[in-house]
Amino acid sequence: MKIIMASDHAGVALKLEIKALLLEMGHEVEDMGPYDTTAVDLSDFVYPAAIKVSQENVRGIFVDGVGYGSALIANRIYGIDAVVCQDPFCAKLARQHTDSNVLCLGGKIIGSAIALDIVNTWMTTDFLAEEKYIRRVEKVKAISEKHLVKLS
Ligand SMILES: O=C(CO)[C@H](O)[C@H](O)COP(=O)(O)O
């Protein structure tokens, strides 16, 4: 699977650890920066990365200080369903119930061991195609269709 990654300065270290795990798992990773801990503005990296995730219909993993900034930027883009996870249970449901395609993590709030566990769970858990989950995901998609601009 192809994974687009992005972060800000607060997420670089954890992003590199996650990138190593993903490569070890056999995934293709495109890291859209930044590549060092010089202070940056998160949206300069997460916004183009989220567009690429949507256009290429791949998955994204974004890392900042707490994760929420990445999620709120990414969820403004058509085709993105971004979640913030702080434990593997949340990651499991974020795939099974929500069919999320972007995972956002906070390098300031979770250690790398739990982060790698979250990533492993999120990457290996499929959407549960039960009627109620399909219906709920479709309702969220309908909101995007109504309010977000489709990418060309
Ligand atoms: O967590 C974040 C967004 O969700 C950012 O990483 C955080 O706001 C960066 O702050 P600072 O520039 O003070 O390190």
Ligand as a Chemical Component Dictionary entry (heavy atoms), coordinates in Angstrom:
data_LIG
# 
_chem_comp.id                   LIG 
_chem_comp.type                 NON-POLYMER 
_chem_comp.pdbx_formal_charge   0 
_chem_comp.three_letter_code    LIG 
# 
loop_
_chem_comp_atom.comp_id 
_chem_comp_atom.atom_id 
_chem_comp_atom.alt_atom_id 
_chem_comp_atom.type_symbol 
_chem_comp_atom.charge 
_chem_comp_atom.model_Cartn_x 
_chem_comp_atom.model_Cartn_y 
_chem_comp_atom.model_Cartn_z 
_chem_comp_atom.pdbx_ordinal 
LIG O1 O1 O 0 0.220  20.029 17.859 1  
LIG C1 C1 C 0 0.218  20.771 16.928 2  
LIG C2 C2 C 0 -1.000 20.989 16.096 3  
LIG O2 O2 O 0 -1.979 20.035 16.407 4  
LIG C3 C3 C 0 1.455  21.508 16.576 5  
LIG O3 O3 O 0 2.497  20.584 16.459 6  
LIG C4 C4 C 0 1.795  22.502 17.651 7  
LIG O4 O4 O 0 0.764  23.486 17.726 8  
LIG C5 C5 C 0 3.135  23.161 17.372 9  
LIG O5 O5 O 0 3.398  24.116 18.360 10 
LIG P1 P1 P 0 4.836  24.755 18.569 11 
LIG O6 O6 O 0 5.148  25.538 17.307 12 
LIG O7 O7 O 0 4.679  25.609 19.780 13 
LIG O8 O8 O 0 5.804  23.617 18.736 14 
# 
loop_
_chem_comp_bond.comp_id 
_chem_comp_bond.atom_id_1 
_chem_comp_bond.atom_id_2 
_chem_comp_bond.value_order 
_chem_comp_bond.pdbx_ordinal 
LIG O1 C1 DOUB 1  
LIG C1 C2 SING 2  
LIG C1 C3 SING 3  
LIG C2 O2 SING 4  
LIG C3 O3 SING 5  
LIG C3 C4 SING 6  
LIG C4 O4 SING 7  
LIG C4 C5 SING 8  
LIG C5 O5 SING 9  
LIG O5 P1 SING 10 
LIG P1 O6 DOUB 11 
LIG P1 O7 SING 12 
LIG P1 O8 SING 13 
# 
